[in-house]
Amino acid sequence: MTLGERIKVIREKRGWSQNELSRRSGVRQALISELESGKKHNTTGVALKRLALTLGVTVDYLVGMYAEDESELLPAGVATVGA
């Protein structure tokens, strides 16, 4: 899952529009849109911190530092230990 996908999933779980997330976080709505649509794949640390704080998650989660499951950690076709 990409940064933009994570932002969108959490934003929608909160029931917020991009404009609402922008208003609450102080991050431009255009940047949120670019991230969610995949036009941009990263942003500054300041914007990441604001988004994470507003969404109630860590920056590590937003950038995918820790995968939700093992399939995000390994390239396609690589078997896991014990599989």
N, CA, C and O of each residue as an XYZ file, in Angstrom:
332
protein
N       0.856     -1.182      0.000
C       0.000      0.000      0.000
C       0.899      1.242      0.000
O       1.895      1.292      0.722
N       0.550      2.219     -0.795
C       1.352      3.448     -0.909
C       0.978      4.446      0.188
O      -0.017      4.281      0.894
N       1.788      5.460      0.305
C       1.510      6.559      1.235
C       0.128      7.138      0.965
O      -0.673      7.298      1.886
N      -0.151      7.452     -0.291
C      -1.444      8.037     -0.651
C      -2.610      7.118     -0.344
O      -3.658      7.572      0.116
N      -2.435      5.826     -0.595
C      -3.495      4.863     -0.295
C      -3.768      4.801      1.205
O      -4.922      4.737      1.628
N      -2.710      4.821      2.004
C      -2.887      4.793      3.460
C      -3.635      6.046      3.936
O      -4.545      5.962      4.761
N      -3.242      7.189      3.412
C      -3.914      8.436      3.787
C      -5.394      8.357      3.435
O      -6.251      8.691      4.253
N      -5.687      7.921      2.234
C      -7.075      7.861      1.780
C      -7.910      6.902      2.619
O      -9.032      7.236      3.001
N      -7.383      5.717      2.911
C      -8.122      4.728      3.706
C      -8.457      5.293      5.083
O      -9.597      5.191      5.534
N      -7.479      5.881      5.744
C      -7.717      6.407      7.088
C      -8.656      7.605      7.034
O      -9.560      7.731      7.860
N      -8.441      8.479      6.063
C      -9.312      9.658      5.917
C     -10.758      9.228      5.728
O     -11.659      9.777      6.362
N     -10.983      8.259      4.869
C     -12.343      7.795      4.616
C     -12.944      7.095      5.832
O     -14.145      7.208      6.077
N     -12.119      6.370      6.600
C     -12.608      5.746      7.841
C     -13.085      6.814      8.828
O     -14.017      6.587      9.599
N     -12.438      7.970      8.793
C     -12.831      9.075      9.667
C     -14.066      9.806      9.127
O     -14.688     10.599      9.834
N     -14.410      9.527      7.869
C     -15.548     10.196      7.240
C     -15.239     11.614      6.800
O     -16.136     12.451      6.696
N     -13.964     11.883      6.542
C     -13.528     13.225      6.163
C     -13.305     13.324      4.664
O     -12.881     12.363      4.020
N     -13.592     14.486      4.122
C     -13.218     14.800      2.744
C     -11.746     15.223      2.739
O     -11.145     15.428      3.793
N     -11.186     15.348      1.554
C      -9.823     15.886      1.464
C      -9.777     17.298      2.027
O      -8.807     17.673      2.685
N     -10.817     18.083      1.774
C     -10.857     19.451      2.299
C     -10.858     19.463      3.820
O     -10.208     20.306      4.437
N     -11.585     18.530      4.426
C     -11.632     18.466      5.892
C     -10.275     18.076      6.458
O      -9.821     18.666      7.439
N      -9.623     17.089      5.852
C      -8.288     16.705      6.305
C      -7.327     17.873      6.149
O      -6.492     18.116      7.020
N      -7.442     18.584      5.060
C      -6.598     19.752      4.829
C      -6.819     20.807      5.911
O      -5.866     21.354      6.465
N      -8.076     21.081      6.199
C      -8.410     22.089      7.206
C      -7.859     21.693      8.576
O      -7.289     22.521      9.287
N      -8.031     20.437      8.935
C      -7.595     19.971     10.258
C      -6.078     19.894     10.388
O      -5.527     20.163     11.455
N      -5.400     19.523      9.290
C      -3.956     19.282      9.356
C      -3.099     20.473      8.948
O      -1.933     20.559      9.333
N      -3.666     21.387      8.177
C      -2.864     22.495      7.666
C      -2.036     22.113      6.453
O      -1.145     22.856      6.041
N      -2.334     20.948      5.881
C      -1.654     20.500      4.662
C      -2.553     20.859      3.483
O      -3.764     20.642      3.540
N      -1.975     21.403      2.422
C      -2.761     21.814      1.261
C      -3.598     20.658      0.719
O      -3.123     19.525      0.634
N      -4.836     20.948      0.357
C      -5.723     19.933     -0.215
C      -5.145     19.401     -1.517
O      -5.281     18.214     -1.815
N      -4.505     20.258     -2.292
C      -3.903     19.836     -3.562
C      -2.835     18.772     -3.334
O      -2.728     17.829     -4.117
N      -2.042     18.910     -2.269
C      -1.022     17.916     -1.967
C      -1.670     16.599     -1.560
O      -1.227     15.533     -1.987
N      -2.708     16.662     -0.746
C      -3.418     15.441     -0.340
C      -3.959     14.735     -1.579
O      -3.841     13.516     -1.704
N      -4.541     15.489     -2.481
C      -5.082     14.933     -3.723
C      -3.979     14.284     -4.559
O      -4.160     13.177     -5.065
N      -2.857     14.953     -4.705
C      -1.743     14.415     -5.489
C      -1.206     13.130     -4.882
O      -0.875     12.191     -5.607
N      -1.115     13.080     -3.558
C      -0.644     11.867     -2.892
C      -1.636     10.723     -3.080
O      -1.251      9.609     -3.433
N      -2.910     11.007     -2.842
C      -3.930      9.966     -2.941
C      -4.088      9.448     -4.371
O      -4.378      8.267     -4.565
N      -3.905     10.297     -5.359
C      -4.072      9.886     -6.758
C      -2.813      9.247     -7.335
O      -2.847      8.682     -8.428
N      -1.701      9.334     -6.604
C      -0.455      8.759     -7.082
C       0.379      9.689     -7.938
O       1.423      9.285     -8.448
N      -0.066     10.942     -8.108
C       0.723     11.910     -8.878
C       2.021     12.251     -8.155
O       3.044     12.532     -8.779
N       1.956     12.221     -6.825
C       3.155     12.408     -5.989
C       3.273     11.169     -5.110
O       2.274     10.594     -4.680
N       4.512     10.774     -4.856
C       4.733      9.575     -4.055
C       5.341      9.864     -2.693
O       5.453      8.968     -1.856
N       5.735     11.116     -2.469
C       6.302     11.484     -1.171
C       6.111     12.974     -0.931
O       5.687     13.714     -1.819
N       6.430     13.393      0.273
C       6.299     14.800      0.646
C       7.284     15.108      1.758
O       8.089     14.258      2.137
N       7.220     16.320      2.279
C       8.161     16.736      3.321
C       7.819     16.100      4.660
O       6.698     15.642      4.883
N       8.795     16.082      5.532
C       8.587     15.564      6.876
C       7.543     16.350      7.642
O       6.783     15.775      8.422
N       7.494     17.659      7.431
C       6.518     18.499      8.132
C       5.098     18.086      7.747
O       4.241     17.923      8.615
N       4.851     17.917      6.451
C       3.519     17.512      5.996
C       3.178     16.121      6.512
O       2.049     15.881      6.942
N       4.140     15.201      6.474
C       3.898     13.847      6.987
C       3.532     13.871      8.465
O       2.603     13.184      8.891
N       4.259     14.659      9.243
C       3.965     14.761     10.680
C       2.573     15.306     10.920
O       1.840     14.792     11.765
N       2.203     16.334     10.191
C       0.874     16.933     10.357
C      -0.228     15.947      9.993
O      -1.226     15.826     10.703
N      -0.037     15.239      8.872
C      -1.035     14.252      8.452
C      -1.151     13.117      9.459
O      -2.254     12.715      9.828
N      -0.001     12.599      9.905
C      -0.015     11.495     10.873
C      -0.701     11.914     12.168
O      -1.545     11.183     12.687
N      -0.352     13.063     12.684
C      -0.949     13.543     13.926
C      -2.457     13.712     13.774
O      -3.219     13.300     14.649
N      -2.883     14.304     12.689
C      -4.301     14.549     12.453
C      -5.068     13.244     12.257
O      -6.195     13.104     12.732
N      -4.456     12.294     11.559
C      -5.124     11.019     11.287
C      -5.025     10.037     12.462
O      -5.717      9.019     12.483
N      -4.168     10.344     13.429
C      -4.040      9.484     14.599
C      -3.198      8.239     14.359
O      -3.442      7.190     14.956
N      -2.205      8.360     13.479
C      -1.289      7.255     13.205
C       0.139      7.788     13.286
O       0.353      8.988     13.459
N       1.103      6.896     13.160
C       2.502      7.321     13.173
C       2.989      7.613     11.763
O       2.421      7.126     10.785
N       4.031      8.402     11.667
C       4.671      8.654     10.374
C       5.185      7.323      9.818
O       5.093      7.076      8.615
N       5.722      6.471     10.688
C       6.204      5.160     10.247
C       5.100      4.386      9.537
O       5.346      3.759      8.506
N       3.890      4.425     10.077
C       2.779      3.728      9.439
C       2.483      4.349      8.072
O       2.333      3.626      7.087
N       2.400      5.665      8.003
C       2.062      6.322      6.738
C       3.051      5.990      5.631
O       2.650      5.783      4.486
N       4.330      5.939      5.955
C       5.328      5.690      4.918
C       5.572      4.208      4.683
O       6.386      3.840      3.836
N       4.871      3.353      5.427
C       4.995      1.917      5.205
C       6.243      1.311      5.801
O       6.751      0.310      5.297
N       6.744      1.912      6.875
C       7.943      1.385      7.521
C       7.726     -0.041      7.997
O       8.618     -0.885      7.907
N       6.536     -0.294      8.502
C       6.185     -1.619      8.988
C       4.968     -2.093      8.217
O       3.903     -1.480      8.288
N       5.122     -3.174      7.487
C       4.041     -3.696      6.658
C       2.943     -4.298      7.525
O       3.196     -4.780      8.629
N       1.716     -4.263      7.003
C       0.591     -4.861      7.709
C       0.681     -6.382      7.709
O       0.234     -7.035      8.652
N       1.254     -6.941      6.659
C       1.427     -8.380      6.591
C       2.707     -8.697      5.829
O       3.294     -7.818      5.198
N       3.135     -9.946      5.889
C       4.406    -10.336      5.291
C       4.456    -10.119      3.782
O       5.540     -9.927      3.229
N       3.306    -10.144      3.100
C       3.315     -9.998      1.651
C       3.852     -8.642      1.218
O       4.328     -8.500      0.092
N       3.784     -7.640      2.096
C       4.330     -6.327      1.750
C       5.838     -6.255      1.965
O       6.494     -5.333      1.482
N       6.385     -7.223      2.687
C       7.807     -7.195      2.987
C       8.650     -7.881      1.926
O       9.816     -7.533      1.745
N       8.080     -8.848      1.224
C       8.834     -9.665      0.302
C       8.447     -9.392     -1.144
O       7.290     -9.090     -1.435
N       9.417     -9.498     -2.049
C       9.071     -9.375     -3.472
C       8.123    -10.514     -3.876
O       8.126    -11.577     -3.255
N       7.339    -10.294     -4.882
C       6.412    -11.322     -5.361
C       7.167    -12.585     -5.691
O       8.248    -12.543     -6.277
N       6.585    -13.727     -5.307
C       7.174    -15.017     -5.632
C       8.156    -15.542     -4.614
O       8.639    -16.664     -4.767
N       8.477    -14.780     -3.574
C       9.403    -15.232     -2.556
C       8.604    -15.872     -1.429
O       7.703    -15.247     -0.868
N       8.929    -17.107     -1.101
C       8.193    -17.830     -0.057
C       8.671    -17.377      1.315
O       9.827    -16.994      1.491
N       7.754    -17.427      2.292
C       8.101    -17.078      3.671
C       8.600    -18.346      4.379
O       8.334    -19.460      3.927
N       9.308    -18.171      5.465
C       9.811    -19.284      6.256
C       8.615    -20.071      6.774
O       7.675    -19.495      7.321
N       8.655    -21.360      6.604
C       7.584    -22.213      7.084
C       6.412    -22.308      6.127
O       5.422    -22.976      6.425
N       6.508    -21.652      4.987
C       5.394    -21.692      4.024
C       5.539    -22.848      3.074
O       4.696    -23.037      2.198
